[in-house]
């Protein structure tokens, strides 16, 4: 739980980039929890450390369409290398 708000996991980045469906275990107040709330449909977010919640989340994800357009569009807008570098340069310049 201590690292829950550290970074976007690289495996999740790859899943989003290909428009895949993900099950995320995260508290609502964490960065990942906020991601799920801000972008409904980006992933199935479940309570961490709960086997029952994880099983329910996996079952829910299996019922989703194979291609997740919310995830793919998010990745194109925010994870694309050129967009990340452009934002970084803008942040440095103030």
N, C-alpha and C positions, 0 to 999 in steps of 0.2 A: 504493500500500500504506500510506502514512503516515496516511491518513484512514480506514482500515478500521474503526476502533473509535469514530468520532466520534459518529454519530447513526444512527437508523433512517431510511433514505432515504424521502422522501415518496412516491415511486412505489410502493415496497414497502408502505407503510402503506395506500395505496389498493387495491392488489391483495389484501392480507389482508382489508380491510374488506368487499370484495365476495365473499370466499370464492374467490378465484382461485388458480391455481397459479403459483408463482414459482421461478425458478432463481437461487440466490444464490451468488456467488463469494466465499468467505470462509474464512480459516484457522479451524481448530477452536477456537483460544483467544480469538478475537475475540467481541464482543457478538453479532454475527450468527451466528457459528458455534455459540455457546452457545444461541442461540435455537432453532436447528435441532436441537440435541441435547436440549434441555429439552422441546421440543414436537415429538416425532416426527410427521412428516407435514405440518408447517406449510409446508415448502418443500423443494425439492431443493437441497442444499448441495454445491457442487463446489469443487475446488482453484482458487484464483485464478491467473491468468496461464497457464492451460493450455487450449489450444484443444481438445485431445482430451477433457478433462474437461467443458468447456462443451458440446461437441457431445453427449456421452453424457448430460449433465444435461438438455439440451433434449429429447432422445429419450425419456428417462425421464419427464419432465413431460408429454409428449404422450400418454403411455399412462395417465395418472392420470384419475380421474373429473373431469368438468368443474367440479363444485362441491366446493371444499375446505372441509369442515366444521371441520377443525382450525384453519385460518387464520381463518375467520369467527368461531368461538368465541373465539379468542385476541383478535381485534380488539374484539369486544363486551366482553370482560372488561377489557382493558388499554388500549385506544386510544380508547374512548368518551370524549367530552369531559367529561361529568359525572363519570365515574370518575377521569379524570386530574386534574380540578380538586379533587375530594374528597381524593384521595391527596396532592396538593400542599398543601392546607390542613392535613391531618393531619401531614404532614412538618414544616410550619412550626411547628405547635403543639407538636410534640415528643411 
